[in-house]
Amino acid sequence: MTSTFFAPAAALPREARRFWWLAAIAGAAYALALRGAPYADQAVAKALLCGLLLFAAMYHRVPRERVWLCAALVFSGAGDVLLALPAVAQGFVLGLGAFLLAHLAYFVLFWRLRRRWTQVPGWHRIAIVLVWVTAALAYAMYWPGMGELKAPVACYVIVLATMASAALLADLPGEWAAVGALLFTVSDALIGTTRFVGTFAAQEYAIWILYALAQLLLTAGIMAIRPETAPPTPDNNGAARSA
C-alpha cells in the first residue's frame, strides 16, 4: 500500500475515515472557538476531538492494539475535560494524571511494536536523544515555579519522553505516529511553560493546535493498514485469498 505523509486519512480503514475527518473538523472548530473562551460547554466541545477519534479507533483491525489506543483516547479526553474546568479543585493535577495514563497506554502499544536499534531510521535515533535532552532542560526551566508539584511533574516528564521514544522505535507505516508523538511533547512542554514559567502570545492556540494534530497523527499512524492487517482480496474466480 502506497501512502504519503500528507494523506494520513487515506491509510485508515474505510469505516474509520469519516470519524477521523469529523475529529479533525471538531479540533479546528475548537481552535476557532478559543477566541471566545471561556464559554459554556467548553469542556464538551474540547472532548469532541478524542471522542470522535475513539469511534474511529473502534475500527482498528488489530484487537490488542485497539484496546490500548481506545484507552489512550479515553484518558486523553478525560484530561481535556479536567483542564477545561478551572473551577474543579485540583483540576490541573487530575488532568495531569489522566494524560499520564494516556501516555502509558500509548507507550504499551508502541513498545510492543518496537524495532531493534539497528533498524530504527537515523532521524528517529536523533529525535530520541533530543527528546530526552529537551525534557531535562524543560524540567530545569520549570523547577523554580513548580513548588509541591516537582515530583508529579518529574514523573509526567519521564513518562511523556518514554512514550515519544517508544513511538520513534515502533515499526509502523509512514511517519505519522512518530511526528504525532513529537508534537504531543511540544504541546505539553508549552503547557508546562505557561503553568510554571509565564504566558506568551497566542499560547492557547499553539497548545491546542499542536495537541490536536498530535492526536490525529497518532491515531492515523497506529491505525494505518499494514500488509498483515489488510482484508483478503478476491482472485479472478471471486474466491478470497490472503494478501
Buried (B, 14 or more C-beta within 10 A) or exposed (E): EEBEEEEBBBBBBEEBBBBBBBBBEBBBEBBEBBEEEEEEEBBEBBBBBBBBBBBBBEBBBBEEBBBBBBBBBBBBBBBBBBBBBEEBEEBBBBBBBBBBBBBBBBBBBBBBBBBEEEEBEEEBBEBBEEBBEBBEEBBEBBEEEBEEBEEBBBEBBBBBBBBBBBBBBBEBBBBBBBBBBBBBBBBBBBBBBBBBBEEEEEBBEBBBBBBBBBBBBBBBBBBBBBEEBEEEEEEEEEEEEEE
